Amino acid sequence: MSVVGFDIGIQNCYISIARAGGIEAITNEFSDRCTPSVVSFGDKHRAIGIAAKNQLITNAKNTISDFKSFLGRSFQDPGVQKEVGNVAYDLVPMQSGGVGIKVNYINLLVFTV
């Protein structure tokens, strides 16, 4: 039997499998064991990992990175309010009071997190 483990960090993600008495880190499509925690949205596509990280400059408003620190927090939290001006994407309040991220995906305005 195999066991899969996910380590989703603020900047990077790792996936490992425990089997046959050892632990093996899974590589991504670039043969790296470390995948950036970045998602980029566009007019016709979305990208994750290294492909999304390459769009941090050209598609900054629709490329989300370092989002883990906003999960489960209130939009009014002082830590969230401090970061509103420091990220390239738009942080918005959700109806539940949590933090949302506004992106344009397939020509639709989407709120996510």
MITORPA-931949 format. One record per residue: x, y, z of N, C-alpha, C in turn; residue number from 1; residue in one letter. Coordinates in nm, 2 decimals, m for minus. Example, Ala and Ser with C-alpha at 12.3 -4.5 7.8 and 13.67 -1.06 7.14 Angstrom:
! residues 2
n_u->1.32; n_v->m0.57; n_w->0.78; ca_u->1.23; ca_v->m0.45; ca_w->0.78; c_u->1.32; c_v->m0.33; c_w->0.78; n->1; res->A
n_u->1.28; n_v->m0.22; n_w->0.71; ca_u->1.37; ca_v->m0.11; ca_w->0.71; c_u->1.29; c_v->0.00; c_w->0.79; n->2; res->S
END
This chain:
! residues 113
n_u->0.08; n_v->m0.12; n_w->0.00; ca_u->0.00; ca_v->0.00; ca_w->0.00; c_u->0.09; c_v->0.12; c_w->0.00; n->1; res->M
n_u->0.05; n_v->0.23; n_w->m0.07; ca_u->0.12; ca_v->0.35; ca_w->m0.08; c_u->0.05; c_v->0.46; c_w->m0.01; n->2; res->S
n_u->0.12; n_v->0.56; n_w->0.05; ca_u->0.06; ca_v->0.67; ca_w->0.12; c_u->0.12; c_v->0.80; c_w->0.05; n->3; res->V
n_u->0.03; n_v->0.89; n_w->0.02; ca_u->0.07; ca_v->1.02; ca_w->m0.05; c_u->0.06; c_v->1.13; c_w->0.06; n->4; res->V
n_u->0.17; n_v->1.22; n_w->0.06; ca_u->0.17; ca_v->1.33; ca_w->0.14; c_u->0.19; c_v->1.46; c_w->0.06; n->5; res->G
n_u->0.11; n_v->1.56; n_w->0.10; ca_u->0.12; ca_v->1.69; ca_w->0.04; c_u->0.17; c_v->1.79; c_w->0.14; n->6; res->F
n_u->0.27; n_v->1.87; n_w->0.10; ca_u->0.32; ca_v->1.98; ca_w->0.18; c_u->0.30; c_v->2.11; c_w->0.10; n->7; res->D
n_u->0.19; n_v->2.18; n_w->0.13; ca_u->0.16; ca_v->2.30; ca_w->0.06; c_u->0.21; c_v->2.42; c_w->0.15; n->8; res->I
n_u->0.32; n_v->2.48; n_w->0.10; ca_u->0.38; ca_v->2.59; ca_w->0.18; c_u->0.34; c_v->2.72; c_w->0.12; n->9; res->G
n_u->0.39; n_v->2.82; n_w->0.18; ca_u->0.36; ca_v->2.96; ca_w->0.14; c_u->0.42; c_v->2.99; c_w->0.00; n->10; res->I
n_u->0.54; n_v->2.94; n_w->m0.02; ca_u->0.61; ca_v->2.97; ca_w->m0.15; c_u->0.62; c_v->2.84; c_w->m0.24; n->11; res->Q
n_u->0.63; n_v->2.72; n_w->m0.18; ca_u->0.65; ca_v->2.60; ca_w->m0.26; c_u->0.57; c_v->2.48; c_w->m0.21; n->12; res->N
n_u->0.55; n_v->2.39; n_w->m0.30; ca_u->0.47; ca_v->2.26; ca_w->m0.27; c_u->0.56; c_v->2.14; c_w->m0.29; n->13; res->C
n_u->0.54; n_v->2.04; n_w->m0.22; ca_u->0.61; ca_v->1.91; ca_w->m0.24; c_u->0.50; c_v->1.80; c_w->m0.23; n->14; res->Y
n_u->0.52; n_v->1.70; n_w->m0.31; ca_u->0.44; ca_v->1.58; ca_w->m0.30; c_u->0.53; c_v->1.46; c_w->m0.29; n->15; res->I
n_u->0.50; n_v->1.37; n_w->m0.19; ca_u->0.58; ca_v->1.26; ca_w->m0.17; c_u->0.50; c_v->1.13; c_w->m0.15; n->16; res->S
n_u->0.56; n_v->1.02; n_w->m0.18; ca_u->0.49; ca_v->0.89; ca_w->m0.16; c_u->0.58; c_v->0.80; c_w->m0.07; n->17; res->I
n_u->0.51; n_v->0.74; n_w->0.03; ca_u->0.58; ca_v->0.64; ca_w->0.11; c_u->0.54; c_v->0.51; c_w->0.07; n->18; res->A
n_u->0.64; n_v->0.43; n_w->0.02; ca_u->0.61; ca_v->0.29; ca_w->m0.03; c_u->0.74; c_v->0.21; c_w->m0.02; n->19; res->R
n_u->0.72; n_v->0.08; n_w->m0.01; ca_u->0.83; ca_v->m0.01; ca_w->0.00; c_u->0.94; c_v->0.03; c_w->0.09; n->20; res->A
n_u->0.90; n_v->0.08; n_w->0.21; ca_u->1.00; ca_v->0.12; ca_w->0.31; c_u->1.08; c_v->0.25; c_w->0.29; n->21; res->G
n_u->1.04; n_v->0.32; n_w->0.19; ca_u->1.11; ca_v->0.45; ca_w->0.17; c_u->1.01; c_v->0.56; c_w->0.13; n->22; res->G
n_u->1.06; n_v->0.68; n_w->0.12; ca_u->0.99; ca_v->0.80; ca_w->0.09; c_u->1.04; c_v->0.86; c_w->m0.04; n->23; res->I
n_u->0.96; n_v->0.88; n_w->m0.14; ca_u->1.00; ca_v->0.93; ca_w->m0.27; c_u->0.93; c_v->1.06; c_w->m0.30; n->24; res->E
n_u->1.01; n_v->1.16; n_w->m0.32; ca_u->0.95; ca_v->1.29; ca_w->m0.36; c_u->0.92; c_v->1.29; c_w->m0.51; n->25; res->A
n_u->0.80; n_v->1.33; n_w->m0.55; ca_u->0.75; ca_v->1.32; ca_w->m0.68; c_u->0.80; c_v->1.45; c_w->m0.76; n->26; res->I
n_u->0.85; n_v->1.43; n_w->m0.88; ca_u->0.89; ca_v->1.55; ca_w->m0.96; c_u->0.78; c_v->1.60; c_w->m1.04; n->27; res->T
n_u->0.79; n_v->1.73; n_w->m1.08; ca_u->0.69; ca_v->1.79; ca_w->m1.17; c_u->0.73; c_v->1.78; c_w->m1.31; n->28; res->N
n_u->0.66; n_v->1.85; n_w->m1.40; ca_u->0.69; ca_v->1.84; ca_w->m1.54; c_u->0.83; c_v->1.89; c_w->m1.58; n->29; res->E
n_u->0.90; n_v->1.96; n_w->m1.49; ca_u->1.03; ca_v->2.02; ca_w->m1.52; c_u->1.14; c_v->1.94; c_w->m1.44; n->30; res->F
n_u->1.10; n_v->1.82; n_w->m1.39; ca_u->1.19; ca_v->1.73; ca_w->m1.31; c_u->1.24; c_v->1.79; c_w->m1.18; n->31; res->S
n_u->1.16; n_v->1.89; n_w->m1.13; ca_u->1.19; ca_v->1.95; ca_w->m1.00; c_u->1.11; c_v->1.88; c_w->m0.89; n->32; res->D
n_u->1.16; n_v->1.87; n_w->m0.78; ca_u->1.08; ca_v->1.81; ca_w->m0.66; c_u->1.00; c_v->1.92; c_w->m0.59; n->33; res->R
n_u->1.04; n_v->2.05; n_w->m0.62; ca_u->0.98; ca_v->2.16; ca_w->m0.56; c_u->0.89; c_v->2.24; c_w->m0.66; n->34; res->C
n_u->0.77; n_v->2.26; n_w->m0.64; ca_u->0.68; ca_v->2.33; ca_w->m0.73; c_u->0.63; c_v->2.46; c_w->m0.66; n->35; res->T
n_u->0.65; n_v->2.58; n_w->m0.73; ca_u->0.61; ca_v->2.70; ca_w->m0.67; c_u->0.45; c_v->2.70; c_w->m0.64; n->36; res->P
n_u->0.42; n_v->2.76; n_w->m0.53; ca_u->0.27; ca_v->2.78; ca_w->m0.50; c_u->0.22; c_v->2.90; c_w->m0.56; n->37; res->S
n_u->0.20; n_v->2.89; n_w->m0.69; ca_u->0.15; ca_v->3.01; ca_w->m0.77; c_u->0.05; c_v->2.96; c_w->m0.87; n->38; res->V
n_u->m0.06; n_v->3.04; n_w->m0.89; ca_u->m0.16; ca_v->3.01; ca_w->m0.99; c_u->m0.18; c_v->3.14; c_w->m1.07; n->39; res->V
n_u->m0.19; n_v->3.13; n_w->m1.20; ca_u->m0.21; ca_v->3.24; ca_w->m1.29; c_u->m0.33; c_v->3.21; c_w->m1.38; n->40; res->S
n_u->m0.42; n_v->3.32; n_w->m1.39; ca_u->m0.54; ca_v->3.31; ca_w->m1.47; c_u->m0.53; c_v->3.40; c_w->m1.59; n->41; res->F
n_u->m0.58; n_v->3.35; n_w->m1.70; ca_u->m0.57; ca_v->3.43; ca_w->m1.82; c_u->m0.71; c_v->3.43; c_w->m1.90; n->42; res->G
n_u->m0.71; n_v->3.49; n_w->m2.01; ca_u->m0.83; ca_v->3.50; ca_w->m2.09; c_u->m0.87; c_v->3.36; c_w->m2.14; n->43; res->D
n_u->m0.78; n_v->3.27; n_w->m2.17; ca_u->m0.81; ca_v->3.14; ca_w->m2.23; c_u->m0.75; c_v->3.03; c_w->m2.15; n->44; res->K
n_u->m0.68; n_v->3.05; n_w->m2.04; ca_u->m0.61; ca_v->2.94; ca_w->m1.98; c_u->m0.59; c_v->2.98; c_w->m1.83; n->45; res->H
n_u->m0.54; n_v->2.88; n_w->m1.76; ca_u->m0.48; ca_v->2.90; ca_w->m1.62; c_u->m0.35; c_v->2.82; c_w->m1.62; n->46; res->R
n_u->m0.26; n_v->2.86; n_w->m1.54; ca_u->m0.13; ca_v->2.79; ca_w->m1.52; c_u->m0.10; c_v->2.78; c_w->m1.37; n->47; res->A
n_u->m0.03; n_v->2.68; n_w->m1.34; ca_u->0.01; ca_v->2.65; ca_w->m1.20; c_u->0.16; c_v->2.62; c_w->m1.20; n->48; res->I
n_u->0.22; n_v->2.64; n_w->m1.08; ca_u->0.36; ca_v->2.61; ca_w->m1.06; c_u->0.46; c_v->2.70; c_w->m1.14; n->49; res->G
n_u->0.55; n_v->2.64; n_w->m1.20; ca_u->0.66; ca_v->2.72; ca_w->m1.27; c_u->0.60; c_v->2.80; c_w->m1.38; n->50; res->I
n_u->0.51; n_v->2.75; n_w->m1.46; ca_u->0.45; ca_v->2.82; ca_w->m1.57; c_u->0.38; c_v->2.95; c_w->m1.52; n->51; res->A
n_u->0.31; n_v->2.94; n_w->m1.40; ca_u->0.25; ca_v->3.05; ca_w->m1.34; c_u->0.35; c_v->3.15; c_w->m1.29; n->52; res->A
n_u->0.45; n_v->3.10; n_w->m1.23; ca_u->0.56; ca_v->3.19; ca_w->m1.17; c_u->0.62; c_v->3.27; c_w->m1.28; n->53; res->K
n_u->0.63; n_v->3.22; n_w->m1.40; ca_u->0.69; ca_v->3.29; ca_w->m1.51; c_u->0.60; c_v->3.41; c_w->m1.56; n->54; res->N
n_u->0.47; n_v->3.41; n_w->m1.51; ca_u->0.38; ca_v->3.52; ca_w->m1.54; c_u->0.36; c_v->3.62; c_w->m1.43; n->55; res->Q
n_u->0.44; n_v->3.61; n_w->m1.33; ca_u->0.43; ca_v->3.71; ca_w->m1.22; c_u->0.45; c_v->3.85; c_w->m1.26; n->56; res->L
n_u->0.53; n_v->3.88; n_w->m1.36; ca_u->0.56; ca_v->4.01; ca_w->m1.41; c_u->0.46; c_v->4.05; c_w->m1.52; n->57; res->I
n_u->0.43; n_v->3.97; n_w->m1.61; ca_u->0.35; ca_v->4.00; ca_w->m1.73; c_u->0.20; c_v->4.00; c_w->m1.70; n->58; res->T
n_u->0.16; n_v->3.92; n_w->m1.60; ca_u->0.02; ca_v->3.91; ca_w->m1.57; c_u->0.00; c_v->3.92; c_w->m1.41; n->59; res->N
n_u->0.06; n_v->4.02; n_w->m1.35; ca_u->0.06; ca_v->4.04; ca_w->m1.21; c_u->m0.08; c_v->4.04; c_w->m1.14; n->60; res->A
n_u->m0.17; n_v->4.11; n_w->m1.20; ca_u->m0.31; ca_v->4.13; ca_w->m1.14; c_u->m0.38; c_v->3.99; c_w->m1.13; n->61; res->K
n_u->m0.35; n_v->3.90; n_w->m1.22; ca_u->m0.42; ca_v->3.77; ca_w->m1.22; c_u->m0.33; c_v->3.65; c_w->m1.19; n->62; res->N
n_u->m0.22; n_v->3.68; n_w->m1.13; ca_u->m0.13; ca_v->3.57; ca_w->m1.08; c_u->m0.12; c_v->3.58; c_w->m0.93; n->63; res->T
n_u->m0.16; n_v->3.47; n_w->m0.86; ca_u->m0.17; ca_v->3.47; ca_w->m0.72; c_u->m0.06; c_v->3.38; c_w->m0.66; n->64; res->I
n_u->0.02; n_v->3.45; n_w->m0.57; ca_u->0.12; ca_v->3.38; ca_w->m0.49; c_u->0.11; c_v->3.42; c_w->m0.35; n->65; res->S
n_u->0.17; n_v->3.34; n_w->m0.26; ca_u->0.17; ca_v->3.37; ca_w->m0.12; c_u->0.03; c_v->3.39; c_w->m0.06; n->66; res->D
n_u->m0.06; n_v->3.31; n_w->m0.11; ca_u->m0.20; ca_v->3.32; ca_w->m0.07; c_u->m0.23; c_v->3.24; c_w->0.06; n->67; res->F
n_u->m0.15; n_v->3.15; n_w->0.10; ca_u->m0.18; ca_v->3.06; ca_w->0.21; c_u->m0.20; c_v->3.14; c_w->0.34; n->68; res->K
n_u->m0.13; n_v->3.25; n_w->0.35; ca_u->m0.14; ca_v->3.33; ca_w->0.47; c_u->m0.28; c_v->3.40; c_w->0.49; n->69; res->S
n_u->m0.36; n_v->3.40; n_w->0.38; ca_u->m0.49; ca_v->3.46; ca_w->0.39; c_u->m0.60; c_v->3.36; c_w->0.42; n->70; res->F
n_u->m0.57; n_v->3.23; n_w->0.41; ca_u->m0.67; ca_v->3.13; ca_w->0.43; c_u->m0.72; c_v->3.13; c_w->0.57; n->71; res->L
n_u->m0.86; n_v->3.13; n_w->0.59; ca_u->m0.92; ca_v->3.12; ca_w->0.72; c_u->m0.91; c_v->3.25; c_w->0.80; n->72; res->G
n_u->m0.87; n_v->3.36; n_w->0.74; ca_u->m0.86; ca_v->3.48; ca_w->0.81; c_u->m0.97; c_v->3.58; c_w->0.77; n->73; res->R
n_u->m1.00; n_v->3.67; n_w->0.86; ca_u->m1.10; ca_v->3.77; ca_w->0.83; c_u->m1.04; c_v->3.88; c_w->0.75; n->74; res->S
n_u->m1.12; n_v->3.94; n_w->0.66; ca_u->m1.07; ca_v->4.05; ca_w->0.58; c_u->m1.03; c_v->4.17; c_w->0.66; n->75; res->F
n_u->m1.10; n_v->4.19; n_w->0.78; ca_u->m1.07; ca_v->4.30; ca_w->0.87; c_u->m0.95; c_v->4.27; c_w->0.96; n->76; res->Q
n_u->m0.89; n_v->4.15; n_w->0.95; ca_u->m0.77; ca_v->4.12; ca_w->1.04; c_u->m0.66; c_v->4.22; c_w->1.01; n->77; res->D
n_u->m0.59; n_v->4.27; n_w->1.11; ca_u->m0.49; ca_v->4.37; ca_w->1.09; c_u->m0.37; c_v->4.32; c_w->1.00; n->78; res->P
n_u->m0.34; n_v->4.19; n_w->1.01; ca_u->m0.24; ca_v->4.13; ca_w->0.93; c_u->m0.28; c_v->4.13; c_w->0.78; n->79; res->G
n_u->m0.40; n_v->4.10; n_w->0.75; ca_u->m0.45; ca_v->4.11; ca_w->0.61; c_u->m0.45; c_v->4.25; c_w->0.56; n->80; res->V
n_u->m0.50; n_v->4.34; n_w->0.64; ca_u->m0.50; ca_v->4.48; ca_w->0.60; c_u->m0.37; c_v->4.54; c_w->0.57; n->81; res->Q
n_u->m0.27; n_v->4.49; n_w->0.64; ca_u->m0.13; ca_v->4.53; ca_w->0.62; c_u->m0.08; c_v->4.49; c_w->0.48; n->82; res->K
n_u->m0.13; n_v->4.37; n_w->0.44; ca_u->m0.08; ca_v->4.31; ca_w->0.31; c_u->m0.16; c_v->4.36; c_w->0.19; n->83; res->E
n_u->m0.27; n_v->4.43; n_w->0.21; ca_u->m0.35; ca_v->4.47; ca_w->0.09; c_u->m0.27; c_v->4.55; c_w->m0.01; n->84; res->V
n_u->m0.19; n_v->4.64; n_w->0.04; ca_u->m0.11; ca_v->4.72; ca_w->m0.05; c_u->0.02; c_v->4.66; c_w->m0.10; n->85; res->G
n_u->0.06; n_v->4.54; n_w->m0.04; ca_u->0.18; ca_v->4.48; ca_w->m0.07; c_u->0.17; c_v->4.37; c_w->m0.18; n->86; res->N
n_u->0.05; n_v->4.33; n_w->m0.22; ca_u->0.04; ca_v->4.22; ca_w->m0.32; c_u->m0.01; c_v->4.29; c_w->m0.45; n->87; res->V
n_u->0.03; n_v->4.22; n_w->m0.56; ca_u->m0.01; ca_v->4.28; ca_w->m0.69; c_u->m0.15; c_v->4.25; c_w->m0.73; n->88; res->A
n_u->m0.21; n_v->4.15; n_w->m0.67; ca_u->m0.35; ca_v->4.11; ca_w->m0.70; c_u->m0.44; c_v->4.19; c_w->m0.60; n->89; res->Y
n_u->m0.57; n_v->4.18; n_w->m0.63; ca_u->m0.67; ca_v->4.26; ca_w->m0.55; c_u->m0.73; c_v->4.17; c_w->m0.44; n->90; res->D
n_u->m0.72; n_v->4.21; n_w->m0.32; ca_u->m0.78; ca_v->4.14; ca_w->m0.21; c_u->m0.91; c_v->4.21; c_w->m0.18; n->91; res->L
n_u->m1.02; n_v->4.13; n_w->m0.17; ca_u->m1.15; ca_v->4.18; ca_w->m0.15; c_u->m1.22; c_v->4.11; c_w->m0.04; n->92; res->V
n_u->m1.32; n_v->4.17; n_w->0.03; ca_u->m1.40; ca_v->4.10; ca_w->0.14; c_u->m1.50; c_v->4.01; c_w->0.07; n->93; res->P
n_u->m1.52; n_v->3.89; n_w->0.13; ca_u->m1.62; ca_v->3.80; ca_w->0.08; c_u->m1.74; c_v->3.82; c_w->0.17; n->94; res->M
n_u->m1.86; n_v->3.77; n_w->0.13; ca_u->m1.98; ca_v->3.78; ca_w->0.20; c_u->m1.97; c_v->3.72; c_w->0.34; n->95; res->Q
n_u->m1.89; n_v->3.61; n_w->0.35; ca_u->m1.87; ca_v->3.54; ca_w->0.48; c_u->m1.78; c_v->3.62; c_w->0.57; n->96; res->S
n_u->m1.72; n_v->3.73; n_w->0.53; ca_u->m1.62; ca_v->3.81; ca_w->0.61; c_u->m1.48; c_v->3.77; c_w->0.58; n->97; res->G
n_u->m1.46; n_v->3.66; n_w->0.51; ca_u->m1.32; ca_v->3.62; ca_w->0.48; c_u->m1.25; c_v->3.70; c_w->0.37; n->98; res->G
n_u->m1.14; n_v->3.65; n_w->0.33; ca_u->m1.06; ca_v->3.72; ca_w->0.23; c_u->m1.08; c_v->3.66; c_w->0.09; n->99; res->V
n_u->m1.11; n_v->3.74; n_w->m0.01; ca_u->m1.12; ca_v->3.69; ca_w->m0.14; c_u->m1.01; c_v->3.75; c_w->m0.23; n->100; res->G
n_u->m0.99; n_v->3.69; n_w->m0.34; ca_u->m0.89; ca_v->3.74; ca_w->m0.44; c_u->m0.97; c_v->3.76; c_w->m0.57; n->101; res->I
n_u->m0.96; n_v->3.88; n_w->m0.63; ca_u->m1.03; ca_v->3.91; ca_w->m0.75; c_u->m0.94; c_v->3.89; c_w->m0.87; n->102; res->K
n_u->m0.99; n_v->3.80; n_w->m0.96; ca_u->m0.91; ca_v->3.77; ca_w->m1.08; c_u->m1.00; c_v->3.77; c_w->m1.20; n->103; res->V
n_u->m0.95; n_v->3.79; n_w->m1.32; ca_u->m1.02; ca_v->3.78; ca_w->m1.44; c_u->m0.98; c_v->3.65; c_w->m1.51; n->104; res->N
n_u->m1.08; n_v->3.56; n_w->m1.52; ca_u->m1.05; ca_v->3.42; ca_w->m1.58; c_u->m1.15; c_v->3.40; c_w->m1.69; n->105; res->Y
n_u->m1.11; n_v->3.37; n_w->m1.81; ca_u->m1.19; ca_v->3.34; ca_w->m1.93; c_u->m1.29; c_v->3.46; c_w->m1.94; n->106; res->I
n_u->m1.24; n_v->3.58; n_w->m1.93; ca_u->m1.32; ca_v->3.70; ca_w->m1.94; c_u->m1.44; c_v->3.71; c_w->m1.84; n->107; res->N
n_u->m1.43; n_v->3.64; n_w->m1.73; ca_u->m1.52; ca_v->3.65; ca_w->m1.62; c_u->m1.45; c_v->3.70; c_w->m1.50; n->108; res->L
n_u->m1.52; n_v->3.78; n_w->m1.42; ca_u->m1.46; ca_v->3.83; ca_w->m1.29; c_u->m1.49; c_v->3.72; c_w->m1.19; n->109; res->L
n_u->m1.39; n_v->3.67; n_w->m1.12; ca_u->m1.40; ca_v->3.56; ca_w->m1.03; c_u->m1.34; c_v->3.60; c_w->m0.90; n->110; res->V
n_u->m1.41; n_v->3.56; n_w->m0.79; ca_u->m1.35; ca_v->3.58; ca_w->m0.65; c_u->m1.32; c_v->3.44; c_w->m0.60; n->111; res->F
n_u->m1.20; n_v->3.43; n_w->m0.55; ca_u->m1.15; ca_v->3.30; ca_w->m0.51; c_u->m1.08; c_v->3.30; c_w->m0.38; n->112; res->T
n_u->m1.05; n_v->3.19; n_w->m0.32; ca_u->m0.97; ca_v->3.15; ca_w->m0.20; c_u->m1.06; c_v->3.07; c_w->m0.12; n->113; res->V
END
